[in-house]
Amino acid sequence: MLPTTVTQFKDLFTGDQLTVYIVLSIMNAILLFFASMKFILVLQQCGYRGKRYFKWLSNKDTPYMSRLMLLCLLAFLFFCVLNICFAPLANKIMGIDVGQSAISYLGFVSYIIFALLYISTESSVNAKVPLKKTKRLVRLCVTYFIFLASISFGIIVLLNYLAFVIGDEVVALLRFSLMCVTPILTPYILFLAYGFNEPLETIIRRYYIRRAVNKLNTSNVIKIGITGSFAKTSVKEILKTILSQKYRVLATPESYNTPLGIAITAKQLDSTHDVFIAEMGARSRGDIKEITQMVKPQYGVLTGVNNQHLESFGSIDVTKDTKYELFENLPQGGVGFFATDNANALELMGRFNGEKYATGLKNEDNFVTATDVKMDAKGMSFTLVFGGEKSVKCSTVLLGRHSVRNICLASAVAYKIGLTPKEIAMGINRIQSIEHRLELMPNNKKIVLIDDSYNSNVDGIDAAMEVLDSFKGRKIVLTPGLVELGKVENVVNMEFGKTLAQHADIVIIIGNHNAVMLINGLIEGGMPRENIKFAKSLNKGNALLNEIVLEGDVVLFENDLPDNYN
């Protein structure tokens, strides 16, 4: 029956009971928080974009929801079993009201055990890209924990009240068993916490961007913007190294290519810097425009445009228009540099009416080109030609003709800024291997190990195959295929399989995401079925590789999907 007086209702929540409820709520929040680390990681890797997060969450290939459901089911069943089995014994021996005694909390033991097992299992799987401890992440985690504790407390109070209303002893005994289903709510509670924080994050983001704009506008540094579907980071690192021969350069680190990432980098700008290089990324129309208007670069650089991130842009025309926003928004007198070996970049160069320069290997009339390109296991040598007149011999540890194209593009910018061909050549000689981009990795197994695991694209595949062909020995490729290609993803991975069949001897496919299309392409390309291997994860792929690799083999890691594809 319903409580009829205020006193009767208050008796449900004495001081001791309230303390127990608070302790249970905090304990549950701690368990749920650590059980949902994967969801926090994916939300961060999705750029804190709800649409991408929920797309991953609703994907039938995402196993984490089913694992949470299994955790909830096992914890619930064992909770009920423990309470039902021990309650009669307690009633018989101690003669107590089991529904309101400590016995009703006994089932939490099973819940805690299963939750800890789940957390331990998930934490043993290494993230492809570790969680980045940023101030935004800390704010999100604090809000998320408060939400978890508050919702847990609300559920506990509600269950206790309903058990009183119903008045059944069995219901009272098992009332807290429903707490075992709370793990399934964590992905959605996390998003609620994200939504709650978003207005504050927008204010903070605008503050940092506004401060960065003021600093960039009042600085006398030479500003360079680099965009493209691929090779942005490579060209940025190459250009930074070359320009460092003469200038003090500040460049956005790693793939910090969003307005906030650039704003954070601009905080380091001081009077000793001569050049600021901003890598400009985009997921939708208008992104490059926003960054360009923020940085106001005097020099714009386009590495090339392809169907990478077609899933986000929707069409190649939208992709091209978005990348061209850099050149549309250059200040008056701005200069454009285009890697014209890429057809789309050549097309966009034709649109640009300002001062512009073409670079690449296909056309000898390019402003900067390279001749006599030679490659071996130690790197490459070539002759760099400027304006069809000046030339200089260069060497680099980088691999692949695509690296020479990137060097041509960066060298054109450096030359126009004021470096001599000799200074540029010295800078090229100092370039280090760029992490995860056709990087030769040392090992003690006397094999050639090539790390090209940074998210790949169709142009990168051709470069990787060229490098693979330059080595002698049996070729083994580990790959999960290509992603973010929208409707053409299946076709592209089918063609990728055919290409691999012509260049590799053994292929180990990682994960289910593109497995079917890759296998079909490999078979159609003529690779024997016994040479096509499959592994559910990169760890298992590495274990399989260790079983089959021999001295003298050449191993290529081609692409490594981020955690939101695993």
Buried (B, 14 or more C-beta within 10 A) or exposed (E): EEBEEEEEEEEBEEEEBEEBBBEBBBBBBBBBBBBBBBBBBBBBBBEBBBEBBBBBBEEEEBEBBEBBEEBBBBBBBBBBEBBBEBBEEBBEEEEEBBBBBEBBEBBBEBBBEBBEEBBEEBEEEEBBEEBEEEEBBEBBBEBBBEBBBEBBBEBBBEBBBEBBEEEEBBBBBBBBBBBBBBBBBBBEBBBBBBEBBBEEBEEBBEEBBEEBBEBBEEBEBBBBBBBBBBBBBBBBBBBBBBBBBBBEBBBBBEBBBBBBBBBBBBEEBEEEBBBBBBBBBBBEBEBBBBBBEBBBBBBBBBBBBBBBBBBBBEEBEBBBBBBBBBBEBBEEEBBBBBBBBBEBBBBBBEEBEEEBBBBBBEEEEBBBBBEEBEBEEEBBBBBBBBBEEEBBEBBBBBBBBBBBBBBBBBBBBBBBBEBBBEBBBBBBBEBEBBEBBBBBEEEEEEBBBBBBBBBBBBBBBBBBBBBBEBBEBBBBBBBBBBBBBBEBBBEBBBBBBBBBBEBBBBBBBBBBBBBBBBBBBBBEBEBEEEBBBBBEBBEBBBEBBEEEBEEEBBBBBBBBBBBBBB
